[in-house]
Structure formats: structure tokens, C-alpha cells
Amino acid sequence: MLASTTTRTREAAMLLPVLQGVVLDVLALIYRTAPSLLGLPQSSIRQRTTGNS
């Protein structure tokens, strides 16, 4: 019983950074798409996407 709980906590500790990265990716995606959803000019977004690609 004790061994299984320790492995679960280790798995959770390993998954935390992954979840953090996913949350940051989602926030970045929302930050990019929010201006278009709000109807703001998208010139800055287009410059960012062309610069990234």
C-alpha cells in the first residue's frame, strides 16, 4: 500500500511541470486569439505569427 502511494505522489510530481506547461500554452493561445475575438485590429497578431513562422 505504501509503495503505491509513493509512486503515485512521484507520478504527480512529474506531471505537475507538464500540466503547468499546458496551462501556459493555453494562456498564450488565449492571449493571441483574444484581440481577434474582441474585434481589435489584428496587425500586431499577424506580425507575431509571420515572425514566428
RODO-2510 file (C-alpha; in nm, 4 decimals, decimal comma):
residues 53
     n   res          X          Y          Z
     1     m     0,0000     0,0000     0,0000
     2     l     0,2714     0,2441     0,0995
     3     a     0,4738     0,1786    -0,2142
     4     s     0,1777     0,2502    -0,4426
     5     t     0,1073     0,5825    -0,2729
     6     t     0,4701     0,6910    -0,3013
     7     t     0,4754     0,6054    -0,6717
     8     r     0,1524     0,7999    -0,7186
     9     t     0,2990     1,1058    -0,5499
    10     r     0,6101     1,0719    -0,7660
    11     e     0,3953     1,0497    -1,0787
    12     a     0,2014     1,3566    -0,9684
    13     a     0,5270     1,5438    -0,9055
    14     m     0,6420     1,4516    -1,2558
    15     l     0,3099     1,5540    -1,4114
    16     l     0,2968     1,8953    -1,2421
    17     p     0,5500     2,0638    -1,4756
    18     v     0,3707     1,9141    -1,7752
    19     l     0,0371     2,0499    -1,6583
    20     q     0,1993     2,3856    -1,5902
    21     g     0,3363     2,3934    -1,9455
    22     v    -0,0033     2,3044    -2,0901
    23     v    -0,1709     2,5805    -1,8897
    24     l     0,0902     2,8314    -2,0074
    25     d     0,0368     2,7218    -2,3690
    26     v    -0,3386     2,7647    -2,3342
    27     l    -0,2944     3,1091    -2,1787
    28     a    -0,0611     3,2108    -2,4609
    29     l    -0,3129     3,0859    -2,7173
    30     i    -0,5938     3,2800    -2,5481
    31     y    -0,3695     3,5881    -2,5352
    32     r    -0,3121     3,5603    -2,9102
    33     t    -0,6754     3,4969    -3,0073
    34     a    -0,8396     3,7338    -2,7569
    35     p    -0,7876     4,0543    -2,9656
    36     s    -0,9484     3,8931    -3,2714
    37     l    -1,2408     3,7748    -3,0587
    38     l    -1,2837     4,1239    -2,9166
    39     g    -1,2701     4,2769    -3,2644
    40     l    -0,9457     4,4658    -3,2117
    41     p    -0,7107     4,5325    -3,5052
    42     q    -0,5066     4,2212    -3,5816
    43     s    -0,1970     4,3843    -3,7316
    44     s     0,0152     4,3048    -3,4252
    45     i    -0,1055     3,9429    -3,4228
    46     r    -0,0236     3,8991    -3,7916
    47     q     0,3245     4,0402    -3,7353
    48     r     0,3771     3,7954    -3,4484
    49     t     0,2599     3,4925    -3,6464
    50     t     0,4732     3,5802    -3,9505
    51     g     0,7712     3,6401    -3,7229
    52     n     0,7273     3,3032    -3,5536
    53     s     0,6922     3,1106    -3,8787
***
